[in-house]
């Protein structure tokens, strides 16, 4: 946070788009850092950045490639901006650690709304160090330990590097054991808006299982109720 303002890093190789986004975001009270490609975004990233907005098609390093590198060191939310609207492109975006995927052209109001929603959901998610955890906020589930305060998960004393959205999905299921959530139910619970498709949730579930070392054919944690949704027991 810069000067008590949320910090957003924009990476786009088009000067006009960066200028428009900077004017829009600074006008809404954000501090903005600009990068012209994915590699520069990595160089400029630090702990002060609260949100990354990455164009997908950039020279030197694409937004997807930059996101993969960022996810090795940070769980800071990522929004992809792109002209690509194919389902496969959206799946790729979520698979590389994206929290949202916005297709160009987009309305200024929609972008600001999505930014505020992500920042609101992720506020304080990584702010609490492990040693400062209080047992009041710890929720055991099998061999996992969810920290409801810092929004993190431990497995065998090891931190599992989930994105904030991935964490919220498993928290939702664990705090409502045996309740079956459809794809739309999960989307609406996490995004707090009407579902726009199920691909995002399916990719997030796949990513969670992979990070937890789960077998999708015989899952230990998140179970599949075929034709109905997901649940834990």
Helices and strands as residue ranges (DSSP letters): E 7-11, H 15-27, E 31-35, H 38-44, E 51-55, H 63-70, E 77-82, H 87-95, E 100-103, H 108-122, G 130-132, G 135-137, E 138-141, E 144-147, E 152-155, E 158-160, H 164-174, H 183-191, H 199-212, E 223-225, E 229-231
